[in-house]
Amino acid sequence: MLLFQEIRNYILALLQQDEIATGSKLPSERALQEHFNSTRITVREALIRLEAEGLIYSQKRKGWFVTPHKLRWHPATKVNFYELAKQQGFTAQTRLVSANKIDNINFTDIFSAQSLYHLQRVRSLDNRAVMFEDIFCDAQRFDGLSKHSLNSSITEIMAKQYATNVVKEQSIISVTVLPDDVCEMLEKNSGTPCLKVVRQRFDEQEKLVDHNIEYWLHNAIEMIVEGQ
């Protein structure tokens, strides 16, 4: 057995025996190096294998942690992040990164408006940043949107302030890596794998409400698809 496999199995045993609680920090890379008389490269290879298996995750400059339970999501149904998290025992948080009005240059095929709101937010579960989102919507239809508290549910703001109810969603899901600027927001290293969700939401008249691009940490979410 190679040394990185021995280290991987040692950490796995700690997890299986519940000696390290969910969300808790693992022994440092230096501690593992000393315990196994190993190199940092070998220790890192063992940790990366466990991360690929979804058992642990890293936070930039903070270390390695035991992966919490994943958020379960049915992609065929419309989503309220706060309600979904609450139903599954998570506490959801949202941090607004930016809210700007931009010229509609890149989305003329889906929006007829000349200007759009572009919102950027980081969404967290139990204080762990798990998703970054870009949101685009018609600036005229949602005039003054940036004046509202955008750290809360935009779905609720649109319903209460603009009489716009989201009744349908369409999502395209792919596997990729986090863009470098998103890595910084989610405290991840460059090249971290993720699920990219391009989501469009519609009102009762099937008119496009907003166009969202989401980057989810791959070990923070799992999708449930039911068929008949």
trRosetta pair geometry for C-beta under 8 A, 3 or more apart (Angstrom, degrees):
i j d omega theta_ij theta_ji phi_ij phi_ji
1 5 5.0 -121 -176 87 94 126
1 6 5.5 112 124 -60 119 89
1 9 7.9 -26 -178 1 146 142
2 5 4.7 92 62 6 80 106
2 6 7.2 -144 99 -8 42 87
3 6 5.4 -51 -150 33 39 115
3 7 6.4 37 153 -18 69 102
3 36 6.5 128 -173 164 107 128
3 38 5.8 166 155 -110 135 118
3 42 5.4 -3 99 -173 117 140
4 7 5.7 -51 -149 37 35 111
4 8 6.2 40 150 -22 65 105
4 42 5.0 -137 -74 -168 89 77
4 43 7.7 -153 -117 -76 80 18
4 45 4.3 -35 -136 92 146 117
4 46 4.5 -161 -168 -60 75 86
4 49 7.3 118 152 -8 110 136
5 8 5.4 -50 -144 36 33 115
5 9 6.3 32 156 -17 65 106
5 46 7.4 -162 -67 -106 17 97
6 9 5.9 -55 -147 38 28 108
6 10 6.4 34 152 -24 62 106
6 36 7.0 147 102 -135 115 131
7 10 5.5 -52 -149 32 32 115
7 11 6.6 27 156 -13 65 104
7 32 6.2 75 -150 -179 122 119
7 36 5.6 -50 -84 -54 103 166
7 38 6.7 -26 -63 -27 136 170
7 42 6.9 125 0 140 147 92
7 43 6.0 -134 -176 -117 165 59
7 46 3.8 -78 93 -81 112 171
8 11 6.1 -60 -153 38 30 105
8 12 6.2 31 151 -22 65 110
8 46 4.1 -149 -60 -153 78 92
8 47 8.0 -150 -97 -52 78 29
8 49 5.2 -25 -112 76 138 134
8 50 6.0 -178 -142 -50 89 99
9 12 5.3 -52 -142 38 33 116
9 13 6.3 40 156 -25 65 101
10 13 5.9 -52 -153 30 28 112
10 14 6.9 30 148 -18 60 102
10 36 7.8 -160 12 -72 160 121
11 14 5.6 -51 -156 32 38 115
11 15 6.6 36 148 -18 67 103
11 26 6.7 11 -141 -145 118 131
11 32 7.9 -9 -65 -113 113 133
11 46 6.8 131 8 147 131 116
11 47 7.6 81 -14 -94 173 66
11 50 6.1 -58 99 -70 134 159
11 56 7.5 -34 155 -36 134 145
12 15 5.6 -56 -153 36 35 111
12 16 6.2 29 153 -17 69 109
12 50 6.9 -157 -70 -107 85 115
12 55 7.2 -3 -110 159 78 170
13 16 5.8 -56 -141 40 31 109
13 17 6.0 18 162 -8 66 113
14 17 6.2 -67 -143 46 24 101
14 19 4.6 -85 -158 61 75 117
14 20 5.2 42 146 -3 109 109
15 18 7.6 27 177 -75 32 33
15 19 7.8 -74 -57 43 19 78
15 20 6.2 -42 -90 55 58 104
15 55 6.1 15 -154 -179 173 121
15 56 7.8 -119 -80 -58 139 97
15 66 6.4 159 -117 -124 102 115
18 21 7.0 35 -171 -92 79 56
20 24 5.1 -148 -179 80 80 123
20 26 6.4 26 -153 -100 162 63
20 66 5.4 163 124 -49 107 134
21 24 4.4 88 61 -19 77 127
21 66 6.8 -173 103 49 35 149
22 66 5.2 -122 -127 112 36 120
22 67 7.5 -46 -147 91 84 37
22 68 5.3 91 168 -111 109 59
22 69 7.1 10 -163 -26 151 72
23 65 6.3 -9 -165 174 33 118
23 66 6.0 -43 2 71 21 90
23 68 5.1 32 -67 -72 92 98
23 126 7.2 -69 -113 123 141 139
23 128 7.7 -128 -128 -47 98 135
24 65 6.6 177 93 -150 24 81
24 66 5.5 23 49 17 69 115
25 62 8.0 -116 -112 150 120 87
25 63 5.4 41 -152 102 112 138
25 64 7.0 108 -159 78 67 50
25 65 5.4 -48 -98 -97 51 78
26 47 7.8 167 87 -119 160 111
26 56 6.4 8 -39 -137 138 139
26 63 6.8 -164 52 158 79 108
26 64 4.3 -25 36 93 123 103
26 65 6.6 -150 -10 -89 84 23
26 66 6.9 127 -57 -47 88 73
27 31 4.2 -109 173 88 106 133
27 32 5.6 130 104 -53 114 85
27 35 7.5 28 138 -15 157 143
28 31 4.5 100 55 3 80 101
28 32 7.1 -147 95 -2 44 85
28 63 6.2 -78 -109 -123 72 122
29 32 5.7 -56 -149 39 33 110
29 33 6.3 41 150 -25 66 104
29 40 6.0 51 156 -136 123 86
29 43 5.2 130 -156 120 84 139
29 44 6.8 18 -134 -69 131 76
29 47 7.3 -60 -98 -29 97 151
29 63 7.8 -157 -16 -132 86 80
29 64 7.7 103 -54 -6 85 118
30 33 5.5 -50 -149 31 33 116
30 34 6.5 27 155 -15 64 105
31 34 6.0 -57 -150 38 30 107
31 35 6.2 32 152 -23 65 109
32 35 5.5 -52 -140 36 33 114
32 36 6.2 0 169 9 67 111
32 38 7.1 -35 134 51 79 125
32 43 4.7 127 104 -135 122 127
32 46 7.8 -145 166 66 146 136
33 36 6.8 -80 -147 53 20 86
33 37 7.8 42 164 -126 56 10
33 38 5.2 -120 -136 70 56 78
33 39 6.8 -1 -133 -162 106 8
33 40 6.0 -23 -85 -75 133 60
33 43 5.4 -76 -69 -35 75 145
34 37 7.3 20 -163 -75 29 46
36 42 7.7 -127 106 109 133 126
36 43 7.3 156 49 -83 131 95
38 42 4.5 -111 180 77 117 131
38 43 5.5 132 104 -49 129 90
39 42 4.9 96 57 6 81 101
39 43 7.1 -149 94 -1 43 87
40 43 5.7 -57 -147 41 35 111
40 44 5.9 37 155 -22 69 108
41 44 5.7 -55 -145 37 27 112
41 45 6.5 32 153 -24 62 103
42 45 5.7 -50 -151 29 32 113
42 46 6.9 31 152 -16 62 102
43 46 5.9 -56 -157 34 34 111
43 47 6.5 29 150 -16 67 108
44 47 5.6 -57 -147 40 34 111
44 48 6.1 36 155 -22 68 107
45 48 5.8 -53 -143 36 29 111
45 49 6.6 35 154 -23 62 102
46 49 5.8 -53 -155 30 31 113
46 50 6.8 25 151 -13 63 105
47 50 5.8 -57 -152 39 35 108
47 51 6.2 37 150 -21 67 106
47 56 6.7 -79 -160 86 78 141
47 58 7.4 72 153 -65 124 116
47 64 5.7 -103 -152 -96 128 155
48 51 5.4 -50 -145 36 35 115
48 52 6.4 39 153 -22 65 102
49 52 5.7 -53 -151 33 31 112
49 53 6.7 25 150 -15 63 106
50 53 5.6 -56 -150 38 36 111
50 55 4.8 -74 -178 64 88 115
50 56 4.7 32 124 21 114 112
51 54 7.6 52 178 -70 34 20
51 55 7.4 -102 -84 53 25 68
51 56 5.4 -67 -80 79 67 80
51 57 6.0 103 -131 -103 96 43
51 58 6.5 -28 -100 -14 142 95
51 64 7.9 -106 -70 -136 108 110
51 219 7.2 -106 -171 -35 67 152
54 67 6.0 -98 164 59 62 175
54 70 7.7 -21 -176 -60 127 126
54 218 7.4 -106 -95 119 95 89
54 219 4.3 172 -134 -123 75 101
55 66 7.4 -47 161 -145 69 67
55 67 5.8 -167 171 17 19 119
56 64 5.4 23 166 178 128 106
56 65 6.5 158 -161 80 81 36
56 66 5.9 -55 -107 -107 76 37
56 67 5.7 -141 -99 -27 17 89
57 64 7.2 167 86 -152 30 66
57 65 5.8 -24 64 63 77 87
57 67 5.2 95 -16 -87 100 87
57 217 7.1 41 -136 171 143 140
57 219 5.5 -167 -75 75 115 139
57 220 8.0 38 -79 -59 160 87
58 62 7.9 149 179 66 63 83
58 63 7.1 -126 -142 132 74 25
58 64 5.2 -37 -96 -98 75 71
58 65 7.6 149 -100 16 26 76
58 188 7.3 106 86 -129 88 69
58 189 7.0 3 95 -6 132 108
59 62 3.9 -14 93 53 109 124
59 63 6.7 7 52 53 86 48
59 65 6.7 27 -6 -2 106 119
59 187 4.8 15 -161 126 83 124
59 188 7.6 -64 -124 -80 44 55
60 183 7.9 90 -48 162 140 88
60 187 4.4 -143 29 -177 98 71
60 188 6.2 -139 -36 -74 105 8
60 189 6.2 148 -89 -59 99 67
61 187 7.6 -96 35 -161 88 103
62 65 8.0 -8 117 -34 110 113
62 187 7.1 22 4 166 123 136
67 70 7.8 4 156 -61 114 81
67 219 5.2 -84 -129 155 140 124
68 125 7.3 -149 80 111 145 117
68 126 6.6 130 -85 51 173 143
68 128 7.0 177 10 18 131 155
69 88 7.6 -148 112 162 125 111
69 89 7.8 38 62 71 140 118
70 219 7.1 -117 -92 169 108 48
70 220 6.1 142 -132 168 78 23
70 221 5.7 148 -174 -112 103 11
70 222 4.5 75 118 -8 145 99
71 84 6.8 66 -171 136 113 111
71 85 6.6 -40 -119 -98 122 72
71 88 6.3 139 -131 75 65 159
71 90 6.6 -34 -91 -14 99 156
71 125 6.3 -152 -54 -78 120 157
71 130 7.4 117 0 133 128 160
71 220 6.3 14 14 151 100 75
71 221 4.9 -28 64 -108 94 73
71 222 7.5 168 78 25 45 64
72 88 6.3 163 29 -102 91 145
72 221 7.9 154 -88 -160 19 62
72 222 5.7 -24 -107 71 64 90
72 223 8.0 136 -160 -110 56 16
72 224 5.6 32 -178 -23 100 121
73 79 6.7 1 -148 -105 107 133
73 84 6.8 30 -102 -170 81 147
73 221 5.8 -4 4 -167 123 109
73 222 7.3 160 26 81 77 39
73 223 5.5 -41 76 -106 87 63
73 224 6.9 168 78 18 33 83
74 77 4.6 33 99 20 113 110
74 223 7.4 111 -110 -163 24 69
74 224 5.1 -45 -87 73 72 95
74 225 7.4 135 -144 -89 69 41
74 226 7.3 -21 -133 4 116 100
75 171 5.2 -112 -171 65 103 143
75 173 6.4 -59 -128 -38 156 138
75 197 7.8 -147 -125 -130 113 124
75 223 5.3 1 -25 -147 111 120
75 225 6.9 -22 38 -82 100 91
76 225 6.8 98 -19 -127 115 76
76 226 7.8 -111 34 42 139 77
77 169 7.7 52 139 43 24 117
78 166 6.0 163 -159 129 142 108
78 167 7.2 -130 -40 177 158 17
78 168 6.7 -125 -64 -126 119 14
78 169 4.6 138 -102 -8 76 116
78 201 7.2 86 -132 -128 109 103
79 84 5.9 -14 -158 -38 89 143
79 169 7.0 -15 9 -4 81 169
80 83 4.0 42 91 22 115 114
80 84 6.2 161 77 -18 58 87
80 153 6.7 9 -158 -137 96 134
80 155 5.9 -110 -112 57 90 157
81 84 5.9 -59 -143 38 25 110
81 85 6.2 22 160 -17 63 110
81 92 5.7 151 138 -160 93 155
81 94 7.5 96 95 -68 145 117
81 123 6.1 -75 -173 -155 154 147
81 153 7.4 -176 46 -109 92 91
82 85 5.9 -57 -148 37 27 109
82 86 6.2 26 156 -19 64 110
82 92 4.9 -145 -111 63 59 143
82 153 5.7 -80 1 -70 131 116
83 86 5.7 -56 -145 37 30 112
83 87 6.3 34 157 -23 65 106
84 87 6.0 -55 -151 32 27 112
84 88 6.7 3 158 1 61 113
85 88 6.2 -78 -154 48 29 97
85 90 4.0 -83 -170 79 89 110
85 91 7.0 50 146 -179 124 3
85 92 3.8 131 51 -49 164 112
85 125 6.0 -157 -132 -116 122 97
86 89 7.9 64 -174 -54 29 15
86 90 7.1 -89 -65 64 27 65
86 91 7.9 50 -92 -103 67 41
86 92 7.1 -73 -43 0 74 108
90 125 4.5 -35 -168 -157 137 103
90 126 5.7 -101 -150 -32 82 92
91 125 7.2 128 67 -163 48 52
91 126 5.5 95 45 -85 87 57
91 127 7.7 16 83 -25 111 72
92 123 6.9 -15 -167 -172 98 97
92 124 7.1 145 -160 81 50 56
92 125 6.1 -25 -100 -101 63 63
93 123 7.2 161 86 -158 52 51
93 124 4.3 -12 61 60 100 106
93 125 7.8 -167 22 -72 78 20
93 127 6.7 44 11 -86 143 47
94 121 5.6 -2 -172 178 98 129
94 122 7.4 155 -157 81 50 48
94 123 5.2 -16 -104 -106 76 75
94 124 7.5 -167 -73 21 31 77
94 151 5.0 161 94 -169 93 58
94 152 6.9 168 56 -80 132 14
95 121 6.4 156 78 -161 46 74
95 122 4.7 -9 58 58 102 97
95 123 7.9 -167 22 -77 68 32
95 124 7.3 41 -7 -10 102 113
95 151 6.4 4 -113 -125 29 102
96 99 6.3 -18 -174 -36 124 107
96 119 7.1 -64 -139 -164 94 100
96 120 7.6 101 -168 81 57 57
96 121 5.4 -40 -106 -103 47 90
96 150 4.6 84 -92 92 135 102
96 151 5.1 -95 -18 -70 99 74
97 120 4.1 -56 66 106 117 101
97 121 6.0 -168 4 -93 88 29
97 122 6.2 88 -48 -17 109 90
97 185 6.7 -32 -92 -123 145 130
98 118 7.6 0 109 109 103 88
98 119 7.2 -179 92 -148 58 41
98 120 4.7 28 44 38 87 110
99 117 6.7 -11 -168 -170 83 105
99 118 7.6 167 -149 84 38 51
99 119 5.1 3 -108 -108 78 80
99 120 7.8 -145 -65 26 48 65
99 145 7.7 -142 -170 109 126 91
99 146 4.3 154 136 -126 128 100
99 150 5.8 131 -74 22 140 165
100 117 7.4 151 82 -156 36 57
100 118 5.2 -17 66 60 87 96
100 146 7.9 76 -72 -98 15 142
101 115 5.6 22 177 169 99 122
101 116 7.3 167 -154 85 58 35
101 117 5.9 -39 -98 -97 64 60
101 118 7.6 155 -107 15 15 79
101 139 5.2 74 -135 -120 103 147
101 146 7.3 -93 -45 -26 91 140
102 105 7.8 -79 149 8 104 95
102 115 6.7 164 83 -157 34 76
102 116 5.6 -23 64 64 85 84
102 117 7.8 113 18 -132 80 14
102 118 4.9 22 2 -10 127 123
103 114 7.0 -42 -146 162 71 72
103 115 6.0 -53 -106 -104 39 72
103 116 7.9 28 131 20 11 82
104 107 5.7 -81 -158 62 91 85
104 108 5.9 120 140 -76 103 71
104 111 5.5 -122 -141 94 140 119
104 113 5.7 136 -40 94 151 72
104 114 5.7 -156 24 -174 112 21
104 115 6.1 -139 -22 -89 89 16
104 116 5.1 100 -82 -21 89 104
105 108 7.3 -35 -171 -33 18 103
107 110 5.2 -55 -178 50 91 97
107 111 4.8 40 121 20 108 109
107 116 6.7 45 52 -48 132 158
107 136 6.0 146 -26 143 166 155
107 211 6.4 179 -139 46 144 159
108 111 6.9 -74 -112 66 26 70
108 112 7.8 60 -157 -109 63 35
110 200 7.3 -116 -162 -117 143 134
110 208 6.0 119 170 -92 96 176
110 211 6.0 88 110 -71 147 143
111 116 6.2 59 120 -82 169 119
111 136 7.3 -113 -33 140 147 114
111 138 6.0 -179 -150 -81 116 84
111 208 6.9 -114 -84 90 72 138
111 211 7.4 -107 -42 -8 111 130
113 116 6.2 120 93 -72 123 72
113 138 4.2 152 -35 -135 153 89
113 139 6.4 157 161 30 142 74
113 140 5.7 -167 -133 17 119 107
113 141 7.2 -97 -76 -9 141 98
114 140 8.0 62 38 -29 81 122
115 139 4.3 -43 109 36 94 141
115 140 7.1 107 60 -35 91 84
116 136 5.1 5 169 -166 140 91
116 137 6.4 144 -160 69 87 28
116 138 6.5 -59 -113 -102 71 27
116 139 5.5 -174 -131 -29 13 96
117 135 7.5 -9 109 109 95 91
117 136 7.1 163 80 -148 56 42
117 137 5.2 -11 51 59 102 83
117 138 7.8 8 10 79 87 17
117 139 5.0 134 -38 -91 76 81
117 142 6.3 -68 1 82 137 121
117 145 5.4 -47 -72 65 167 135
117 146 6.5 -169 -133 -52 123 95
118 134 6.8 -20 -165 -166 89 92
118 135 7.3 150 -157 77 40 55
118 136 5.8 -6 -102 -99 69 77
119 133 7.9 8 105 108 90 93
119 134 7.4 148 80 -160 53 42
119 135 4.1 -12 59 58 102 107
119 136 7.9 -164 23 -68 72 33
119 137 7.9 6 2 13 109 101
119 150 6.1 -138 -140 -175 134 144
119 154 7.4 160 70 -87 167 147
120 132 7.3 -2 -170 -176 88 93
120 133 7.2 173 -147 88 46 52
120 134 5.8 -14 -99 -102 77 64
120 135 7.6 -167 -72 20 31 77
121 132 7.4 172 89 -153 44 52
121 133 5.3 -9 59 57 87 96
121 135 7.2 16 8 -5 107 116
121 150 7.1 -135 -79 143 125 101
121 151 7.7 161 -134 -113 120 50
122 129 5.2 -25 174 -139 118 114
122 131 7.3 152 -160 86 50 51
122 132 5.6 -24 -103 -102 69 73
122 185 5.3 -158 -84 168 123 110
122 186 7.0 -180 -137 -79 114 68
123 129 7.5 117 78 -147 33 63
123 130 6.5 -53 98 61 79 81
123 131 4.5 -12 57 67 105 102
123 132 7.7 -173 18 -81 76 25
123 133 6.7 33 -11 -5 113 114
124 127 5.8 11 156 -137 136 15
124 128 5.7 157 -160 71 91 33
124 129 4.9 -51 -92 -88 95 46
124 130 6.2 122 -127 7 40 82
125 128 5.7 -26 67 58 70 91
125 130 5.3 7 10 -3 101 139
125 220 6.9 156 26 -167 132 113
128 220 7.5 -166 116 -115 119 123
129 132 7.8 31 173 -59 109 81
129 185 7.0 -152 173 139 149 72
129 186 4.8 -160 120 -132 119 64
129 187 6.3 114 48 17 131 100
130 186 7.5 86 -106 -139 9 114
130 216 6.5 8 151 -151 85 73
130 217 5.0 -96 -153 23 66 112
130 220 3.8 174 -151 -179 119 163
130 221 7.2 125 163 -38 124 96
131 186 7.9 75 -37 -98 5 123
131 214 5.7 -7 -171 -170 115 103
131 215 6.5 158 -153 79 61 51
131 216 4.8 -16 -100 -100 98 67
131 217 7.1 -111 -66 1 57 75
131 220 7.3 -145 -46 96 84 145
131 221 7.9 52 -67 -37 116 133
132 178 7.8 86 26 -143 129 108
132 182 4.6 -161 50 -142 157 102
132 185 5.1 86 -96 94 132 140
132 186 5.9 -103 -36 -48 111 108
132 214 7.3 158 82 -154 44 54
132 215 4.8 -4 55 53 91 105
133 212 5.7 -15 -167 -167 113 105
133 213 6.8 155 -154 80 60 49
133 214 4.6 -16 -101 -101 91 77
133 215 7.5 -167 -75 20 46 67
134 212 6.8 156 82 -156 55 53
134 213 4.4 3 52 53 104 100
134 214 8.0 -150 28 -68 62 40
135 154 6.8 127 -170 6 167 176
135 210 5.7 -4 -169 176 92 134
135 211 7.6 144 -159 77 47 47
135 212 5.1 -12 -104 -104 71 85
136 210 6.3 153 77 -164 47 78
136 211 4.6 -19 63 62 104 96
136 212 7.5 -170 22 -76 70 40
137 141 7.1 -101 159 69 95 113
137 142 5.4 25 123 15 125 142
137 145 7.2 85 79 -41 127 174
137 209 6.7 -22 -125 153 113 57
137 210 4.1 -42 -79 -102 102 93
137 211 7.4 171 -73 19 54 67
138 141 3.8 54 92 16 121 114
138 142 6.2 122 79 8 69 88
139 142 6.6 -75 -136 62 25 80
139 143 6.8 66 156 -91 61 56
139 145 7.6 -120 -133 18 58 117
140 143 6.0 1 -157 -61 33 97
141 162 7.2 74 151 -169 78 138
141 164 7.7 69 158 -69 113 150
142 145 4.1 26 144 -54 108 125
142 158 6.9 -49 -109 -110 121 90
142 162 5.7 -42 -112 -86 74 160
142 164 7.8 -68 -83 13 96 152
144 147 4.9 -33 -178 19 83 122
144 148 7.5 87 134 -26 80 90
145 148 6.1 -53 -169 20 46 112
145 150 7.6 68 153 -82 85 116
145 157 7.3 100 -145 135 85 134
146 150 7.1 -30 -134 -35 47 136
148 157 5.1 113 143 -143 159 137
148 161 6.6 -115 -84 -22 144 168
149 152 5.0 48 110 5 104 111
149 157 7.8 -167 61 -84 66 128
150 154 6.6 23 -142 -82 78 96
150 157 7.6 -38 -99 -22 61 164
152 156 6.8 -64 137 59 108 123
152 157 7.0 121 89 -46 103 107
153 156 4.0 68 92 9 115 107
153 157 6.8 176 99 -11 62 82
154 157 5.3 -51 -147 37 40 115
154 158 6.2 41 154 -21 69 103
154 210 7.6 16 129 -18 137 166
155 158 6.0 -56 -150 36 27 109
155 159 6.5 23 152 -17 62 109
155 166 5.7 -69 -136 15 101 130
156 159 5.6 -56 -145 38 34 111
156 160 5.9 15 164 -6 70 113
157 160 6.4 -64 -136 46 24 97
157 161 5.3 -15 -180 17 66 122
157 162 7.5 40 135 5 68 102
158 161 6.9 -60 -110 53 15 87
158 162 5.1 -47 -156 50 55 117
158 164 4.4 -63 165 73 99 107
158 165 7.7 164 115 -79 100 27
158 166 7.2 66 86 -32 139 95
158 209 6.7 65 -175 -170 159 124
159 162 7.6 2 -28 56 7 72
159 163 7.3 32 -166 -121 38 20
159 164 6.4 -105 -84 72 41 52
159 165 5.3 58 -112 -92 95 70
159 166 7.8 -81 -63 6 100 77
164 203 5.5 -81 -161 -96 82 131
164 209 6.0 142 161 -125 126 114
165 203 6.0 101 67 -140 56 85
165 204 6.4 39 69 -33 104 98
166 169 7.1 32 172 -61 115 91
166 201 4.7 -23 -137 174 121 122
166 202 7.1 102 -146 64 68 32
166 203 6.6 -71 -97 -90 37 56
166 209 5.6 -97 -93 26 89 165
167 202 6.7 -58 58 95 77 76
167 203 6.3 67 12 -165 98 30
167 204 5.5 75 -3 -80 147 59
168 201 7.2 155 87 -157 50 54
168 202 4.5 -18 68 58 99 107
168 206 7.0 -4 43 -111 141 72
169 199 5.9 -14 -169 -167 112 101
169 200 6.9 155 -156 82 60 47
169 201 5.0 -22 -101 -102 82 73
169 202 7.3 -175 -80 16 34 78
170 199 7.2 159 82 -152 47 53
170 200 4.9 -6 56 57 96 96
170 202 7.7 43 -5 -14 96 112
171 197 5.5 -21 -161 -166 114 98
171 198 6.9 146 -156 75 56 49
171 199 4.7 -13 -101 -101 86 80
171 200 7.9 -171 -75 23 43 61
172 197 7.4 149 74 -156 47 48
172 198 4.5 -9 56 57 99 103
172 199 8.0 -158 25 -69 62 42
173 195 6.2 -12 -164 -175 99 104
173 196 7.2 153 -154 81 47 53
173 197 5.3 -10 -102 -103 78 75
173 198 8.0 -156 -70 24 35 67
173 223 7.3 22 -145 -66 172 160
174 195 7.5 151 78 -159 35 59
174 196 5.0 -18 65 61 86 102
175 193 6.8 -5 -174 -168 95 105
175 194 7.7 165 -153 85 55 39
175 195 6.3 -39 -100 -105 60 59
175 196 7.5 167 -102 16 10 85
175 218 7.5 46 -135 -104 95 123
176 193 7.5 165 98 -149 27 62
176 194 6.2 -25 73 64 70 84
176 196 4.9 13 25 -16 119 126
177 191 5.3 -41 -160 -152 145 37
177 192 6.2 130 -159 70 84 38
177 193 5.7 -60 -101 -98 69 42
177 194 6.4 99 -147 16 23 89
178 182 4.5 -131 -174 91 99 113
178 183 4.8 129 112 -66 127 77
178 186 6.7 -109 -137 40 156 135
178 188 5.9 85 37 81 160 136
178 190 7.8 -132 78 -136 95 39
178 191 7.8 -3 46 55 81 7
178 192 4.9 6 14 67 118 95
178 193 7.8 78 -16 128 80 3
178 194 5.0 87 -61 -17 79 136
178 215 5.7 100 -117 172 81 139
179 182 4.6 85 60 9 82 107
179 183 7.1 -137 96 -14 41 84
179 215 7.3 -116 15 -80 87 160
180 183 5.4 -44 -151 23 36 119
180 184 7.1 38 153 -19 62 97
180 190 5.6 -1 -110 -112 86 102
181 184 5.9 -47 -161 28 38 112
181 185 6.9 36 146 -16 64 105
182 185 5.4 -54 -151 37 41 113
182 186 6.1 16 158 0 73 111
182 194 8.0 -45 120 -21 140 168
182 215 5.1 20 -173 67 156 159
183 186 6.3 -72 -142 51 25 93
183 187 8.0 -109 166 67 56 3
183 188 4.7 -104 -147 77 74 84
183 189 6.5 -43 -164 124 127 10
183 190 5.5 -41 -80 -84 175 50
183 192 6.1 139 -113 20 99 116
184 187 7.6 24 -174 -76 29 38
186 192 7.8 -130 91 77 127 153
186 215 7.7 -115 -33 106 145 113
186 217 6.6 171 -178 -62 143 107
188 192 4.1 -39 159 -14 132 162
188 217 7.3 173 -69 -104 145 107
189 192 5.8 123 65 -50 64 101
192 217 7.4 -35 150 -125 125 82
193 218 4.8 -4 111 -18 99 143
194 215 4.9 22 148 -174 154 85
194 216 5.9 151 -172 72 92 45
194 217 6.0 -62 -115 -104 88 28
194 218 5.6 -143 -116 -43 29 83
195 215 7.6 153 77 -157 47 42
195 216 4.4 -15 60 61 98 106
195 218 5.8 123 -26 -101 84 68
195 221 6.5 -95 35 69 142 123
196 213 7.1 -14 -169 -170 94 85
196 214 7.1 154 -158 82 46 55
196 215 5.8 -14 -103 -102 71 68
196 216 7.8 -168 -76 22 24 76
197 212 7.6 1 109 110 91 100
197 213 7.6 159 84 -157 53 39
197 214 4.3 -10 59 59 99 107
197 216 6.6 40 -6 -9 112 113
198 211 7.8 -7 -174 -176 85 84
198 212 7.3 165 -157 89 41 57
198 213 5.5 -9 -107 -107 72 73
198 214 7.8 -167 -73 24 28 72
199 211 7.7 161 87 -160 52 41
199 212 4.4 -13 63 64 98 105
199 213 7.8 -177 23 -78 72 27
199 214 6.5 22 0 -2 116 113
200 208 6.0 -52 -172 -132 109 102
200 210 7.6 -169 -144 94 51 44
200 211 5.4 -11 -104 -109 82 70
200 212 7.5 -176 -77 23 34 73
201 208 7.5 98 74 -158 47 59
201 209 4.6 -48 100 55 93 114
201 210 5.5 11 45 50 107 78
201 212 7.3 37 -11 -2 105 112
202 206 5.1 3 174 -146 136 44
202 207 6.4 145 -154 65 82 29
202 208 6.0 -49 -99 -97 77 39
202 209 6.1 177 -108 -6 18 92
203 206 7.2 -100 68 -30 57 12
203 207 5.2 -12 41 54 105 85
203 209 5.4 114 -42 -64 87 107
208 211 6.8 8 179 -53 125 89
216 220 6.0 -137 178 68 91 109
216 221 4.9 -25 170 15 142 139
217 220 4.1 72 72 -3 101 119
217 221 7.4 129 71 2 63 90
218 221 7.7 -91 -154 46 24 81
